[in-house]
Amino acid sequence: MSNLAENHGIPDPSEVSMRPTAQRYGLLGALILIVIGLVFNLTGMISYTDQSSPANIASQIIQLAVIIGVIVVTIKTHKNEELGGYITLGRAFKIGVLAGIIIAIITGIWSYVFMTFIDPDIIEIIRENAYEQALAQGTSESDLEAGKAFFDFFTGPGFISSMAAIVLVFISVIVSLVVGAVMKEEAPMFQ
């Protein structure tokens, strides 16, 4: 197969690593998301009590656009600059998900550090809001006190950061599949 690839001027995909490109763009995407989060947080635009506020929705749309953009650029760069303009759906999917996993790990660690050490008041606000919502839904105060450890676990920085990272990986899987299907282009020797 490598002879065919050499004859057509197309690199052999098995000899081209996805890791450097995925790492570069995954790191860049994570840094962009961290900066966006800091800007929204420092300007006071984020509401930890009203998840449907316009600023929260705008923040989520911007973050989703960044994730999609990073995955598109990662796949496109790998395809055009490293694989001679050709990429299979499987390879596009893998590199997109790899970039998404890198983003998820870095932003997950950052959000844990941020909520634990930099601004731990966020966790108290989230817990108070969740407590009030539970009371509004008919849960008694005695039931909430009995399940305090359980309640604190699900409103803690570790759980929130982990769930955010898992959601980000899930979004990356979907986006990578769609973008890979759109951008796939098999090399002529494999058609």
N, C-alpha and C positions, 0 to 999 in steps of 0.2 A: 504494500500500500504506500510506503514512503516513496518508492520510485515513481508511482503515479502522481503523487503529490508534488514531488520535485519537478516532474516534467511539466506540470501545469502552473508552477510557481506558487502553489498553495501550501502553506505549512501543514505538517502533520499534526492534527489536534492533540494526539497523544503525547507530543513532545512540547506542547505549550501549556504552561501552568496557569490555572485560573486564579490562584491564590494572591499573587501580587496586585492584580487589578481589583479583585474583590476587597482586599485589605485597604488599598488606597481610597477607593470610593466609599467603602463602609465607614472608614475613619472620618472622611470628609463629611459624609451624611450625618454621622453621630455628632460631630462638632457643630454643624449647622443646626441640628435639632436642639442641642444644648443651648446655643446662643439664642435661638428663637424662644425657648422656654424661659431663659433668664430675662429676656427683654419683656415678655408678657408678664412675668412674675414681678420684676422690679418696677414696672410701670403700674402695678396694681390692677391690671386688666383681667387677670385670672380670678375667677370666683370659685372657692372650694366648697361653697354652700349651694350654689346654683349651677349645676353642670350644663343647663340649657341656656346659659346667658350668651348673648351675641359674641362677646369676646372669647368665651370658651369654644364656641362653634367655629369662629374664625381661626383660632389657634389650632384646632383639630384639622381643619381644612388645609391650612398652611403646612402642618406637619405631614399630612397625607400626601400633599403635592411634592414635598421634599423627598419622601420615601419613594414615590413613583418616579420622580426625576432621577434620583440616584440610581435606581435599578435600571432605568432606560439607558442612562449614560454608561453604566457599568457594562451592560450587555452590548451596547453599540460600540464602545471602545474595544472590547474584547473581540468582537466580530470583525470590525474594520481595520484595527491597527495590529492585531495579533494573529488573526486567523485568515487574513487575505480576503475578507468580505463575505465569508461563509460561516454559518453556525447552525448546529442542529437544535431542535427544540429542547432536547435533554440537556445539552451543554448550556444553552441560554438559561434554562430553568435553574441548573445547578449554580451558575455564577451569580444569578440574581438572588437566589436564596442565601448563598454564602455571604454576599454583601449585606443582606437583611439581617442575618444572624449576627454579624459583626456590629451592625448598628444597634441591634437589640441588646447585646451584651454590654456595650459601652454605655448606652443611655440607661440601661437598667442599673448598672453600678453607679452611674452619676446620680440618678434619682434617689437611690438608697442613701448615698452619701449626703445629698442635698437635704433630704427629709430627716435624716438622723442627726447630722452635725451642723449644717449651715442654717437651716430654718425648721427646727423641730416643732415649732408652733403649728405648722401645716397639719401635722398628724393630730394634734388636739382639735383643730377646727374640723377636720374630717370625722373624727370620732364623735364630737358633739353633734355634728349634723346627722350622722348615721344614727346616733342615739335618739335624737328628736324625731327622725323619720320612723324609727321602729316604734316609738311611743305613739306617733300619729296613726300608725297602721294597727294599733290595738295591742301591742306587746306591753305587758305590765312591767313596772319598774322592778318588781321582785324577780321576774324572769330574766330581765336584762342583767341584774346584779348576779344572778346565779350563773349566767353564761358570760360573765365578764372576761374571763381568760380567752374563751372562744371568740368573743366579740373583738377583743384587743388584737388577737392574731390576724383577723380578717381586715382590720383597719390599721395594721402596722406597716412600717416602711418596707419591710422584707416582702410581705405578701403583695402590697401594691406595686412595688418595683418588679417583682417576678411576673405578676399578671400583665403588666404593661409590656414587658419583654416578650412574653408568650403571644400576646395579641399582635405585637409588631412582627414577629416571625410568621404568624398566620397571614397577616396582610402581605408580607413579602412573598410567601408561597403563591398566593392568588395573583399578585401583580406580576411575579416572575413567569408564571404560567401564561398569562395573557400576553405579556410583552414578548416572551419567547415564541409564542405562536405567531405573533405578528411579524417578528424580525427574523424568524428562521429562514435560512437559505442554504440548502444542501449544496456542497461542492459538485460540479458537473460529473466528476468520476463516480459519484455515489448515486446519481439519479437513474 
